[in-house]
Amino acid sequence: MSNYPEIRIKDIEIEERPQERLERLGSEALSDTELLAMILRSGTKGSNVISTARQLLNSAGSLQNLLQFSLEDFTEISGIGKIKGLQLLSIMELAKRVLLPREKKPLLNTPEKVFQLLKKNTASLGVEKVWVLCLNRKNYLIKMSEITSGIATSSLIHPREIFRESIRTGSTAIIVVHNHPSGDPSPSSADRLVAKKLLKSSKIVEVDLIDFLILGDPHHDPMKLGYCSFRDLGLIC
């Protein structure tokens, strides 16, 4: 690791400056202080960027502790203003997102899995609600959004609202779900009309409509499943 006295960066031999060492030796060869200096880019009058980086690291005590720094913590360091502080805050947030485990998104490749995911949402609901489940290419959930609440007719389940969520999330496929407050998930003529419109629209926007599901209660379902899958019925393919 190189040692940097309190001198200007331009007075350090070129091959020993952080950027040149990074280009020549790779990031693994740089010290924590040098890597921070590369992020900070510049120091202040009377204090070079290496000194600022060293002061920041000393203040935190370790690189790991920097993950908990607030904007105020960063800007308390001489040479770090609001803009640099915000940049550092953003970098630390990215580091946390890489390091910290994220909740695993569910795989929704069967109607049963969708039913298990949403049954708590639909239990004892007195009104119809509509959800769109945006999926990736492997049918893992990207995002679940409630689209409307009321009566799930073709006037309320508009393809524009359904596929807008897919476009926003960049998903390649969706599952549309709504509940029957009666508990009987048997499809009505209105349900069939809605599914037909959505299937037609899915081909236009090139987003796969994996299924159109109606959720109910197994005790009120003639099939004792608690749901009705239009794909299982052969109405979506």
C-alpha positions in Angstrom: 0.0 0.0 0.0 1.3 3.5 -0.9 1.8 6.1 1.8 0.6 9.7 1.0 2.0 12.6 2.9 0.1 15.9 3.2 1.1 17.0 -0.3 -0.8 17.7 -3.5 -1.8 14.7 -5.6 0.0 16.2 -8.6 3.2 16.2 -6.6 3.1 12.4 -6.1 4.9 10.4 -8.7 2.5 9.5 -11.5 2.8 5.8 -11.1 2.0 6.0 -7.4 -1.2 8.0 -7.8 -4.4 6.0 -7.1 -5.8 6.2 -10.6 -2.6 5.1 -12.2 -2.2 2.3 -9.7 -5.8 1.2 -10.4 -5.2 1.1 -14.2 -1.8 -0.6 -13.8 -2.4 -3.1 -11.0 -6.2 -3.5 -10.8 -8.7 -2.6 -8.0 -7.5 -5.4 -5.7 -4.1 -3.7 -5.3 -5.6 -0.5 -3.9 -6.0 0.1 -0.2 -9.4 1.0 1.3 -8.2 4.7 1.5 -7.2 4.7 -2.2 -10.5 3.2 -3.3 -12.4 5.9 -1.4 -10.2 8.5 -2.9 -11.2 7.2 -6.4 -14.8 7.8 -5.4 -14.2 11.2 -3.9 -12.1 12.3 -6.9 -10.8 15.5 -5.4 -9.8 17.1 -2.1 -9.8 20.7 -0.9 -7.2 23.4 -0.7 -4.7 22.3 1.8 -5.9 18.7 2.0 -5.5 16.2 -0.8 -8.1 13.6 -1.7 -6.1 10.9 0.0 -6.2 12.8 3.3 -10.0 13.3 2.9 -10.5 9.6 2.3 -8.3 8.7 5.2 -10.2 11.1 7.5 -13.5 9.6 6.3 -12.3 6.0 7.0 -10.9 7.0 10.4 -14.2 8.6 11.3 -16.2 5.5 10.4 -13.7 3.1 12.0 -14.2 0.6 9.1 -15.6 0.2 5.6 -18.6 -1.7 7.0 -19.5 1.2 9.3 -19.7 3.5 6.3 -22.8 1.6 5.3 -24.6 3.1 8.3 -23.5 6.7 7.6 -26.1 9.4 7.0 -25.7 12.4 4.8 -24.9 14.5 7.9 -22.2 12.0 8.9 -20.5 12.3 5.4 -20.7 16.1 5.3 -19.1 16.5 8.7 -15.9 15.4 7.0 -13.8 18.3 5.7 -13.8 18.3 1.9 -17.1 16.4 1.6 -20.0 18.7 0.6 -23.7 17.9 0.0 -23.2 16.6 -3.6 -20.3 14.3 -2.6 -22.3 13.2 0.4 -25.3 12.3 -1.7 -23.0 10.3 -4.1 -21.5 8.4 -1.2 -24.9 7.8 0.3 -26.1 6.3 -3.0 -23.0 4.1 -3.3 -23.5 2.8 0.2 -27.1 2.0 -0.5 -26.1 0.0 -3.6 -23.5 -1.9 -1.5 -26.2 -2.8 1.0 -28.5 -4.0 -1.7 -25.7 -6.3 -3.1 -24.6 -7.5 0.4 -27.9 -8.0 2.2 -30.1 -10.9 1.3 -33.3 -10.0 -0.3 -36.7 -11.7 0.2 -37.0 -14.4 -2.4 -39.8 -13.8 -4.9 -42.2 -16.7 -5.2 -42.4 -18.9 -8.3 -45.9 -18.8 -9.7 -46.0 -21.6 -12.2 -49.3 -23.2 -11.1 -52.8 -21.8 -10.2 -52.5 -23.4 -6.7 -49.4 -21.3 -5.9 -51.2 -18.2 -6.9 -54.2 -19.2 -4.7 -51.8 -19.8 -1.8 -50.2 -16.4 -2.3 -53.4 -14.4 -2.4 -55.9 -16.4 -0.3 -55.1 -14.2 2.8 -55.9 -11.1 0.7 -59.2 -12.4 -0.4 -60.5 -14.0 2.8 -63.8 -12.4 3.9 -63.7 -9.7 1.2 -67.1 -8.2 0.6 -66.1 -6.6 -2.7 -64.4 -7.8 -5.9 -60.8 -6.8 -6.3 -58.5 -7.2 -9.3 -54.7 -7.9 -9.1 -52.1 -8.2 -11.8 -49.1 -10.3 -11.1 -46.1 -9.3 -13.2 -43.7 -12.1 -13.8 -40.2 -12.6 -15.3 -39.3 -15.2 -18.0 -39.1 -18.0 -15.4 -42.5 -17.1 -13.8 -41.0 -15.6 -10.7 -43.1 -12.7 -9.3 -41.7 -9.2 -10.0 -44.5 -7.2 -8.6 -48.1 -7.6 -7.5 -50.5 -4.7 -7.9 -54.1 -4.1 -7.0 -55.7 -2.6 -10.0 -59.3 -1.9 -9.0 -61.8 -2.6 -6.3 -65.6 -2.9 -6.9 -67.2 -5.1 -9.5 -64.9 -6.9 -11.8 -66.7 -6.1 -15.1 -65.1 -5.4 -18.4 -65.6 -1.7 -17.8 -63.4 -1.9 -14.6 -60.8 -4.4 -15.8 -59.5 -2.4 -18.7 -56.5 -3.9 -20.7 -54.8 -0.5 -20.6 -54.6 -0.5 -16.8 -53.6 -4.2 -16.7 -50.8 -4.0 -19.2 -49.5 -0.6 -18.0 -48.2 -2.4 -14.9 -46.4 -4.9 -17.0 -44.7 -2.2 -19.1 -43.7 -0.3 -16.0 -42.0 -3.3 -14.5 -40.5 -4.7 -17.7 -42.2 -8.0 -17.1 -42.7 -10.5 -19.9 -45.8 -12.2 -18.6 -48.7 -11.5 -16.3 -51.4 -13.4 -14.3 -54.7 -11.5 -13.8 -56.6 -12.4 -10.6 -59.9 -11.4 -9.1 -62.1 -12.7 -6.4 -65.7 -13.6 -6.1 -67.0 -12.5 -2.7 -69.6 -15.2 -2.8 -66.8 -17.8 -2.4 -67.9 -19.6 -5.6 -65.1 -19.1 -8.2 -67.2 -20.4 -11.1 -66.7 -18.0 -14.1 -69.6 -15.8 -15.2 -70.3 -14.6 -18.7 -68.7 -11.3 -17.7 -65.5 -13.1 -16.5 -65.3 -14.9 -19.8 -65.7 -11.6 -21.8 -62.9 -9.9 -19.7 -60.5 -12.8 -20.2 -61.2 -12.8 -23.9 -60.4 -9.0 -24.2 -57.2 -9.4 -22.1 -56.0 -12.3 -24.2 -56.5 -10.3 -27.4 -54.7 -7.3 -25.9 -51.8 -9.5 -24.7 -51.0 -10.5 -28.2 -50.9 -6.9 -29.4 -48.5 -5.7 -26.6 -46.6 -9.0 -26.8 -46.9 -9.8 -23.1 -48.0 -13.3 -22.2 -51.2 -13.7 -20.3 -50.3 -16.8 -18.4 -53.7 -17.2 -16.7 -56.9 -15.5 -15.6 -57.8 -16.7 -12.1 -60.9 -16.3 -10.1 -60.4 -16.9 -6.4 -63.1 -18.0 -3.9 -63.5 -20.3 -0.9 -62.9 -24.1 -1.2 -66.0 -24.6 0.9 -68.2 -22.8 -1.7 -66.3 -24.1 -4.7 -68.1 -27.0 -6.5 -64.6 -28.3 -7.4 -63.4 -27.8 -3.8 -60.2 -26.0 -5.0 -61.0 -22.4 -4.0 -60.1 -21.1 -7.4 -60.8 -21.4 -11.1 -58.1 -21.2 -13.7 -59.0 -20.2 -17.2 -55.8 -21.9 -18.5 -56.9 -25.2 -16.9 -60.3 -24.7 -18.5 -58.6 -24.3 -21.9 -59.9 -20.7 -22.3 -56.3 -19.3 -22.3 -53.5 -20.9 -24.2 
